[in-house]
Amino acid sequence: MKQLILIAFCSVALLLLPSGPARAQTPDELESFQQASGVQSVLFRGKQATRITFPANGNPYWEQPEFHSGEIVFEGNLYRDVLLNIDAHEQRALARHPSSTQTVALTPALTSSLVMDGQRFVGIGPGEELPEGFYEVFGTGPEQVYKHVDKVLNSSVADVNGAIIGYYDDNYRSDVFRYFGIRTTYYFRDAEGRFSRLKSRKNALLRKFPDRRKDIRKALKASGAGSIKNFDDYCKAVLNVAAL
């Protein structure tokens, strides 16, 4: 009897095996699987994000605490319709399933890219040309600018910029307050993929195009973009002209 049961089980198992060579999943099949698995997807099985439980001036996020729906490439797999943000203090991508309140923190080494609220980011792992972390990418042509935001938690016993801007730390001293200091750096990526830091902002960016500098400056002036004060917008304008 046991032998008959074993033979029957093996027969069913053979019928369940694919008849041809193993076939890789198509993107549509992978997305369908991810949607079906929901919060059980590999993306949401990572380390829970750190919660800031003490008061501090500012926030640890790239910009604001609000999450935005977007897409992320984690461990080589694309996940769409995920709630996303970036922890600029710990340099982690934050992902949350729309049906869950749990947030996971993903390392830049495993997160090659993410798009949220119209912004495009890449993750840079340890040992690469740029410091480890997340970078917003400007430009879609051969030359690009990478923006890095790093938020550092500081404590002070004195006024900062002439005013008290932090929250007092009752667990330590009554005259110590905490605040997130922001360090923003920009890197230029040339057509060959080499990086160099932009230190003097506008002039430094134009110098990256020695053969086209005059033409780019003329085009910016003609379009009214030459007077842009925000450096992010200026980078985008320059790169758009350079890509023409």
C-alpha positions as CSV (number, residue, x, y, z in Angstrom):
1,M,0.0,0.0,0.0
2,K,2.8,2.4,0.9
3,Q,4.5,1.7,-2.4
4,L,1.3,2.5,-4.3
5,I,1.0,5.8,-2.4
6,L,4.6,6.7,-3.2
7,I,4.2,5.9,-6.9
8,A,1.1,8.0,-7.1
9,F,2.8,11.0,-5.4
10,C,5.8,10.8,-7.8
11,S,3.4,10.7,-10.8
12,V,1.7,13.9,-9.6
13,A,5.0,15.6,-8.9
14,L,6.2,14.8,-12.5
15,L,3.1,16.2,-13.9
16,L,3.7,19.5,-12.0
17,L,7.2,19.9,-13.4
18,P,7.7,22.1,-16.5
19,S,7.9,20.1,-19.7
20,G,10.8,22.3,-21.1
21,P,13.8,24.2,-19.9
22,A,13.4,26.6,-17.0
23,R,12.0,29.9,-18.1
24,A,12.8,33.3,-16.6
25,Q,9.8,35.4,-15.5
26,T,8.8,38.3,-17.7
27,P,8.5,41.7,-16.1
28,D,4.7,41.4,-16.3
29,E,4.7,38.0,-14.6
30,L,7.1,39.3,-12.0
31,E,4.9,42.3,-11.3
32,S,1.8,40.1,-11.1
33,F,3.6,37.9,-8.6
34,Q,4.6,40.9,-6.5
35,Q,1.1,42.3,-6.5
36,A,-0.3,38.9,-5.4
37,S,2.3,38.6,-2.6
38,G,1.6,42.1,-1.3
39,V,3.2,42.8,2.0
40,Q,4.8,39.4,1.9
41,S,7.0,40.5,-1.0
42,V,10.8,40.3,-0.5
43,L,10.9,44.1,-0.6
44,F,9.0,44.4,2.6
45,R,10.9,41.7,4.6
46,G,13.8,43.9,5.4
47,K,14.9,45.7,8.5
48,Q,12.3,48.0,10.0
49,A,13.1,51.7,9.6
50,T,14.4,53.6,12.6
51,R,11.9,55.8,14.3
52,I,13.0,59.1,15.7
53,T,11.3,59.2,19.2
54,F,13.0,62.3,20.6
55,P,12.2,65.9,19.6
56,A,14.6,67.7,17.3
57,N,14.4,70.6,15.0
58,G,13.9,69.6,11.4
59,N,13.5,66.0,10.1
60,P,15.8,63.2,9.0
61,Y,14.1,62.8,5.5
62,W,15.5,64.0,2.2
63,E,12.9,66.7,2.1
64,Q,9.6,66.2,4.0
65,P,8.1,63.3,6.1
66,E,5.4,62.6,3.5
67,F,5.7,59.4,1.5
68,H,5.1,59.4,-2.3
69,S,3.9,56.6,-4.5
70,G,6.7,55.5,-6.9
71,E,8.8,52.7,-8.2
72,I,12.0,51.1,-6.8
73,V,14.6,48.7,-8.1
74,F,15.7,46.5,-5.2
75,E,18.1,43.6,-5.6
76,G,17.6,43.9,-9.4
77,N,13.8,43.6,-9.3
78,L,11.4,46.5,-10.1
79,Y,8.5,47.2,-7.7
80,R,5.8,49.7,-8.7
81,D,3.2,51.5,-6.7
82,V,5.2,51.5,-3.5
83,L,5.1,54.3,-0.9
84,L,8.7,55.8,-0.8
85,N,10.9,58.3,1.0
86,I,14.6,58.6,1.8
87,D,16.1,58.8,5.3
88,A,18.9,61.3,4.7
89,H,20.3,60.8,8.2
90,E,20.9,57.1,7.9
91,Q,21.1,57.0,4.1
92,R,18.4,54.5,3.6
93,A,15.5,54.2,1.2
94,L,12.2,53.8,3.0
95,A,9.5,51.6,1.5
96,R,6.0,51.0,2.7
97,H,3.2,48.9,1.2
98,P,0.0,50.9,0.6
99,S,-2.0,48.5,2.8
100,S,0.5,48.6,5.7
101,T,1.9,51.0,8.3
102,Q,5.2,49.2,8.6
103,T,8.2,50.9,6.9
104,V,11.4,49.0,5.9
105,A,14.8,50.6,5.4
106,L,16.8,49.5,2.4
107,T,20.5,50.0,1.9
108,P,21.9,51.9,-1.1
109,A,24.0,48.9,-2.1
110,L,20.9,46.9,-2.8
111,T,18.7,49.7,-4.1
112,S,20.0,50.7,-7.5
113,S,17.3,53.3,-8.3
114,L,14.0,54.7,-7.2
115,V,11.6,57.3,-8.6
116,M,9.2,59.3,-6.4
117,D,7.3,62.5,-7.0
118,G,9.1,63.1,-10.3
119,Q,12.5,62.8,-8.7
120,R,15.0,60.2,-9.8
121,F,17.5,58.7,-7.3
122,V,20.3,56.1,-7.5
123,G,21.9,54.2,-4.6
124,I,25.7,54.1,-4.4
125,G,27.2,51.3,-2.3
126,P,30.5,51.1,-0.4
127,G,33.7,51.0,-2.5
128,E,32.3,53.0,-5.4
129,E,33.6,56.2,-6.8
130,L,31.1,58.4,-4.8
131,P,30.6,58.2,-1.0
132,E,28.0,55.6,0.0
133,G,24.4,56.9,0.0
134,F,21.6,58.1,-2.2
135,Y,21.8,60.7,-4.9
136,E,19.2,62.6,-6.9
137,V,20.1,62.6,-10.5
138,F,19.6,65.6,-12.8
139,G,19.7,65.2,-16.6
140,T,19.1,62.4,-19.0
141,G,21.9,63.0,-21.5
142,P,25.5,61.9,-21.4
143,E,26.4,64.5,-18.7
144,Q,24.5,64.5,-15.4
145,V,24.7,66.0,-11.9
146,Y,24.3,63.9,-8.8
147,K,23.0,65.7,-5.7
148,H,23.7,64.2,-2.2
149,V,21.8,65.3,0.9
150,D,23.2,64.3,4.3
151,K,21.4,65.2,7.5
152,V,23.5,65.1,10.6
153,L,22.0,65.2,14.1
154,N,23.7,67.9,16.1
155,S,23.5,69.0,19.7
156,S,24.4,72.5,21.0
157,V,24.4,74.5,24.2
158,A,24.5,77.8,22.4
159,D,22.3,79.7,19.9
160,V,22.7,78.5,16.3
161,N,22.8,81.3,13.7
162,G,21.8,83.7,16.5
163,A,18.6,81.9,17.5
164,I,17.5,78.8,19.4
165,I,16.4,76.5,16.7
166,G,16.4,73.1,18.4
167,Y,14.6,71.1,21.0
168,Y,15.9,70.7,24.5
169,D,17.1,67.2,25.5
170,D,15.5,66.5,28.9
171,N,17.3,63.2,29.2
172,Y,20.7,64.9,29.1
173,R,20.9,68.5,30.1
174,S,18.2,71.2,30.2
175,D,20.4,73.6,28.2
176,V,21.2,71.2,25.3
177,F,19.0,71.1,22.2
178,R,19.1,69.0,19.1
179,Y,18.7,69.8,15.4
180,F,19.4,68.2,12.0
181,G,22.1,70.0,10.1
182,I,22.0,69.7,6.4
183,R,25.1,69.1,4.2
184,T,24.4,69.2,0.4
185,T,27.0,68.3,-2.1
186,Y,26.9,68.1,-5.9
187,Y,29.0,65.9,-8.3
188,F,29.3,66.2,-12.1
189,R,29.3,63.0,-14.1
190,D,30.9,63.5,-17.5
191,A,30.1,61.6,-20.7
192,E,32.7,59.0,-19.9
193,G,31.2,58.3,-16.5
194,R,33.8,60.1,-14.4
195,F,32.8,62.1,-11.4
196,S,34.1,65.4,-10.0
197,R,32.7,67.5,-7.2
198,L,31.1,70.9,-8.0
199,K,32.4,73.4,-5.4
200,S,31.6,76.8,-6.7
201,R,28.2,75.8,-8.1
202,K,27.2,77.8,-11.2
203,N,30.6,78.7,-12.6
204,A,32.0,75.3,-11.8
205,L,29.2,73.6,-13.7
206,L,29.7,75.7,-16.8
207,R,33.5,75.0,-16.7
208,K,32.6,71.3,-17.2
209,F,31.7,72.2,-20.8
210,P,34.8,74.1,-22.0
211,D,34.1,73.7,-25.7
212,R,30.4,74.6,-25.3
213,R,30.5,77.1,-22.4
214,K,29.7,80.2,-24.4
215,D,27.0,78.6,-26.4
216,I,25.3,77.2,-23.3
217,R,25.5,80.5,-21.5
218,K,24.0,82.3,-24.6
219,A,21.2,79.7,-24.8
220,L,20.4,80.1,-21.1
221,K,20.3,83.9,-21.4
222,A,18.0,83.7,-24.4
223,S,15.6,81.4,-22.5
224,G,15.7,83.5,-19.3
225,A,17.3,80.5,-17.4
226,G,20.6,82.3,-16.9
227,S,19.2,84.2,-13.9
228,I,17.9,81.1,-12.1
229,K,18.9,81.3,-8.4
230,N,18.0,77.8,-7.3
231,F,21.0,75.6,-8.1
232,D,19.0,72.4,-8.7
233,D,16.9,74.2,-11.4
234,Y,20.0,75.8,-12.8
235,C,21.6,72.3,-13.2
236,K,18.6,71.0,-15.0
237,A,18.5,73.9,-17.4
238,V,22.2,73.6,-18.2
239,L,22.0,69.9,-18.8
240,N,18.9,70.3,-21.0
241,V,20.8,72.7,-23.2
242,A,23.9,70.6,-23.2
243,A,21.9,67.6,-24.3
244,L,20.6,69.3,-27.4
